[in-house]
Amino acid sequence: MNFFKLIFISIAAIASLSSSGAFAQANYPNKPINFIVPYGAGGGADSRSRQIAQKMSIILKQPIIVDNKPGAGGNIGTEYISRAAPDGYTIGMGNFAPMAVNKTLFGNLRYDPEVDLTPIVLIEKGPLVLVVNPNSPYKTVQDIVAAAKAKPGVLTFSSGGIGGSHQLSAELFKQSAGIDMIHVPYKSGSAGLTDLMAGNVTMMFDQMYSALPSIKADKLRPIAITSKKRSPLLPSIPTFAEAGYPKVEVLNWQGLIAPKGTPKAIIDKLNAAANEALKDPQLRELMLSQGNEIGGGSPAEFAALIKAESAKWSSVVKTANIKPE
């Protein structure tokens, strides 16, 4: 075999490999997609993941199989996604804590959200609402701040565990208002809310969808909401900005992610499918009825949100000296 013929064969082989890779991407997906949820079955992240997966499976014409991998505040499932083959057949839900908080909170995190994962699209953002027992003497943010300054370290707030959005919202409030309150963590948000309704803690920052039924039943009194604008579901309740604390803006968000190195053509196809799914009237109505803002947009926009949120919550965690359980 002469030299020139060898070069020709080599170039043809490389071209063949390149074209087969391009064909695979153009033909994507041609088999089921695994969808990893880093939390347990039955929760908010799981429910939304299954709703999105069902809509996207119709659009992409392939089954999307939801697989729950809970544990370590969402770290186990998120790490699993980061270590999967970057071929578009393993994607998952990237949540507020494992994507923007846990890198600072956990010193031994075995993945870097901004290095090992690729954003696909934001699915939703949901505000929290500060609530108290209906028999509480506190009716405004100013009431709480005044009481906390008069009695430092006496007022308490419950949460569903260390490092979650319940606690971080309260820590951000504490830092913004210059007050001292005691954190009382529970094994779940519902347990913290139950103890608040029993009168055993002073207040709680809870997810809007979780608190709304008890607010409507007059079992909780809403004080303020953590979004920029008032919620149409609680139009009489002010934002923290209106109460004089504009830095207390918290939106518990989640969106689709994939392993780093997943080809751009596949990311773009998944992004388009998710954006189309988010136009579904039934899904939109459900999300809005829970007080959430509907996501969508580009991978770059979701990446920018993750970066900004990581910087914000890193500062809050370090200032409060929060340590994992």
C-alpha positions in Angstrom: 0.0 0.0 0.0 1.6 3.3 -1.0 1.8 6.4 1.2 -0.9 8.4 -0.6 -3.4 5.6 -0.6 -2.8 5.2 3.2 -3.5 8.9 3.7 -6.7 8.7 1.6 -8.0 5.7 3.6 -7.2 7.5 6.9 -9.1 10.7 5.8 -12.0 8.6 4.7 -12.1 6.8 8.0 -12.1 10.1 9.9 -14.8 11.5 7.7 -16.9 8.4 8.2 -16.6 8.7 12.0 -17.5 12.4 11.9 -20.5 11.8 9.7 -21.8 8.9 11.8 -21.6 11.2 14.9 -23.4 13.9 13.1 -26.0 11.4 11.9 -26.5 10.1 15.5 -27.1 13.7 16.7 -29.5 14.4 13.8 -31.3 11.1 14.5 -31.6 11.9 18.2 -33.4 10.5 20.1 -33.8 7.0 18.8 -34.2 5.2 22.1 -35.6 5.9 25.6 -34.2 8.8 27.6 -33.4 8.5 31.3 -34.6 11.4 33.4 -32.9 11.6 36.9 -34.8 13.3 39.8 -32.4 14.0 42.7 -35.3 13.8 45.2 -37.8 11.1 46.4 -41.0 10.1 44.7 -44.1 12.1 45.5 -42.5 15.5 46.2 -42.8 18.7 44.2 -39.6 18.1 42.1 -40.7 14.5 41.3 -44.3 15.6 40.3 -43.0 18.4 38.0 -40.4 16.1 36.5 -43.0 13.5 35.5 -45.2 16.2 34.0 -42.4 17.6 31.9 -41.1 14.2 30.9 -44.6 13.1 29.8 -45.0 16.2 27.6 -41.5 16.0 26.2 -41.8 12.3 25.4 -44.7 13.0 23.1 -42.8 15.8 21.4 -39.6 13.8 21.0 -41.5 10.6 20.1 -39.5 8.5 22.6 -40.2 7.3 26.2 -38.6 9.4 28.9 -38.2 7.2 32.0 -38.1 9.1 35.4 -35.7 7.6 37.9 -35.5 9.0 41.5 -32.1 9.1 43.1 -32.6 11.0 46.3 -30.2 11.7 49.1 -27.7 14.2 50.5 -29.8 17.3 49.7 -30.0 16.4 46.1 -26.3 15.7 45.6 -26.5 12.0 44.9 -28.8 12.3 41.9 -27.1 15.5 40.6 -23.7 13.8 40.8 -25.1 10.8 38.9 -26.2 13.1 36.1 -22.7 14.7 36.0 -21.0 11.3 35.6 -23.4 9.9 32.9 -22.4 9.5 29.3 -22.8 12.9 27.5 -25.0 11.4 24.7 -28.4 13.0 25.5 -29.8 9.8 26.9 -29.3 10.8 30.6 -30.8 14.2 31.6 -32.4 15.3 34.8 -33.8 18.0 37.0 -31.3 20.5 38.3 -32.6 22.2 41.5 -31.9 25.3 43.5 -29.9 23.6 46.3 -27.7 21.1 44.4 -27.0 23.6 41.6 -26.5 26.8 43.5 -26.0 26.2 47.3 -24.4 22.8 48.0 -21.1 23.7 46.4 -20.5 26.1 49.3 -22.4 24.2 51.9 -20.7 20.9 51.5 -16.9 20.9 51.5 -16.6 17.5 49.8 -19.0 17.9 46.9 -17.9 15.5 44.2 -19.2 17.5 41.3 -19.1 21.2 40.2 -22.4 22.4 38.9 -20.8 25.0 36.6 -18.1 22.6 35.3 -19.6 19.2 35.2 -23.1 19.9 34.0 -24.7 21.6 31.1 -27.9 23.7 31.5 -30.8 22.9 29.1 -33.6 25.1 30.2 -35.3 26.7 33.2 -38.6 25.0 34.0 -40.0 27.2 36.8 -39.3 29.6 39.6 -41.4 29.7 42.8 -41.5 32.3 45.5 -41.7 31.7 49.2 -44.1 33.3 51.6 -43.3 34.2 55.2 -46.1 32.8 57.4 -46.9 32.9 61.1 -49.5 31.2 63.3 -52.9 33.0 63.0 -52.8 33.8 66.8 -49.3 35.4 66.5 -49.1 39.1 67.5 -47.0 39.8 64.3 -48.9 41.1 61.3 -46.2 42.8 59.3 -42.5 42.5 58.5 -41.9 45.6 60.6 -43.6 43.9 63.6 -41.2 40.9 63.3 -38.1 43.1 62.9 -39.0 45.2 65.9 -39.6 42.2 68.1 -36.4 40.5 67.0 -34.4 43.6 67.8 -36.1 44.0 71.2 -35.5 40.3 72.0 -32.4 39.1 70.0 -32.2 35.3 69.7 -35.7 34.7 71.0 -37.8 34.5 67.9 -37.6 31.2 66.0 -38.1 30.0 62.4 -38.7 26.4 61.2 -37.4 24.8 58.0 -37.3 21.5 56.3 -33.6 21.0 57.0 -30.2 22.8 56.9 -29.3 24.6 53.7 -32.7 24.5 52.0 -34.6 27.4 50.7 -36.7 27.6 53.9 -33.6 28.3 56.0 -31.7 30.4 53.4 -34.7 32.7 52.9 -34.7 33.4 56.7 -30.9 33.8 56.8 -31.1 36.3 54.0 -33.9 38.2 55.9 -31.8 38.1 59.1 -28.8 39.6 57.3 -30.8 42.2 55.5 -32.7 43.4 58.6 -29.7 43.0 61.0 -31.6 40.7 63.4 -30.9 37.5 65.3 -33.4 34.6 65.2 -33.0 30.9 66.0 -33.2 28.2 63.3 -35.3 25.1 64.2 -34.7 22.5 61.4 -37.1 19.6 60.9 -36.9 16.5 58.7 -39.3 18.0 56.2 -41.0 21.2 55.3 -44.4 19.8 56.2 -43.2 18.9 59.7 -41.9 22.4 60.2 -45.2 23.9 59.0 -47.2 21.6 61.3 -45.2 22.7 64.3 -45.7 26.4 63.3 -49.5 25.8 63.2 -49.2 24.2 66.6 -47.6 27.4 67.9 -44.2 25.8 68.7 -42.2 28.2 66.5 -42.5 31.8 65.5 -42.5 31.8 61.7 -41.5 30.0 58.6 -40.6 30.8 55.0 -42.5 28.2 53.0 -43.1 27.4 49.4 -46.1 29.2 48.0 -47.8 26.0 46.8 -47.3 24.3 50.2 -48.5 27.2 52.3 -51.5 28.2 50.2 -54.0 25.6 51.4 -53.4 26.4 55.1 -53.5 30.2 54.3 -56.9 29.8 52.7 -58.1 27.7 55.6 -57.0 30.5 58.0 -54.5 28.1 59.7 -51.6 30.4 58.7 -51.2 34.2 58.4 -49.1 35.4 55.4 -46.8 38.3 56.1 -44.8 38.9 53.0 -43.7 37.2 49.7 -40.2 36.8 48.4 -40.8 37.6 44.7 -40.3 41.0 43.0 -44.0 41.5 42.4 -47.1 40.5 44.4 -48.6 37.2 43.7 -52.0 37.1 42.0 -52.8 34.3 44.4 -52.2 36.6 47.4 -52.7 40.1 46.0 -53.1 41.8 49.4 -49.7 40.4 50.7 -46.7 42.8 50.2 -43.3 41.8 48.8 -40.3 42.2 51.0 -39.2 45.0 48.7 -42.4 46.9 49.6 -41.7 46.2 53.3 -38.3 47.8 53.0 -36.1 44.8 52.3 -35.5 44.5 48.6 -32.6 42.1 49.0 -35.0 39.5 50.3 -35.8 38.1 46.9 -35.9 34.3 46.8 -37.2 32.1 44.0 -36.9 28.3 44.4 -36.1 27.2 40.9 -35.5 24.1 38.9 -34.6 23.3 35.3 -33.3 20.6 33.0 -29.6 19.7 33.0 -27.3 17.2 31.2 -23.8 16.0 31.6 -21.0 18.3 30.4 -20.0 17.5 26.9 -23.4 16.7 25.6 -23.4 17.9 22.0 -24.9 21.3 21.4 -27.2 19.9 18.7 -28.8 17.6 21.3 -29.0 20.3 24.0 -30.7 22.5 21.5 -33.2 19.8 20.6 -34.0 19.1 24.2 -34.3 22.9 24.9 -36.8 23.2 22.0 -38.8 20.2 23.2 -39.0 21.6 26.8 -40.0 25.1 25.6 -42.7 23.5 23.5 -43.9 21.5 26.6 -44.0 24.6 28.7 -46.6 26.0 26.2 -49.0 23.3 27.1 -52.2 25.1 28.6 -52.9 22.4 31.2 -49.3 22.4 32.5 -49.2 26.2 32.5 -52.4 26.5 34.4 -51.1 24.0 37.0 -47.9 25.9 37.5 -49.6 29.2 37.8 -52.1 27.8 40.3 -49.2 26.9 42.5 -47.9 30.4 42.5 -44.9 29.6 40.2 -43.4 31.6 37.4 -43.2 29.6 34.2 -39.6 29.1 32.8 -38.4 28.6 29.3 -35.7 30.4 27.3 -32.2 29.4 26.2 -29.5 27.3 27.8 -27.4 30.4 28.1 -30.1 32.2 30.1 -30.4 29.2 32.5 -26.6 29.1 32.9 -26.5 32.8 33.8 -29.2 32.3 36.4 -27.2 29.4 38.0 -24.1 31.5 38.1 -25.8 34.5 39.7 -27.6 32.3 42.2 -24.4 30.5 43.1 -22.7 33.8 43.9 -25.6 35.1 45.9 -26.1 32.0 48.1 -22.4 31.4 48.6 -22.3 34.8 50.3 -25.4 34.0 52.5 -24.1 30.6 53.5 -20.6 31.9 54.4 -22.0 34.9 56.3 -24.4 32.7 58.3 -21.7 30.1 58.8 -24.2 27.3 57.9 -22.8 23.8 58.2 -24.4 20.6 56.9 -26.0 18.2 59.3 
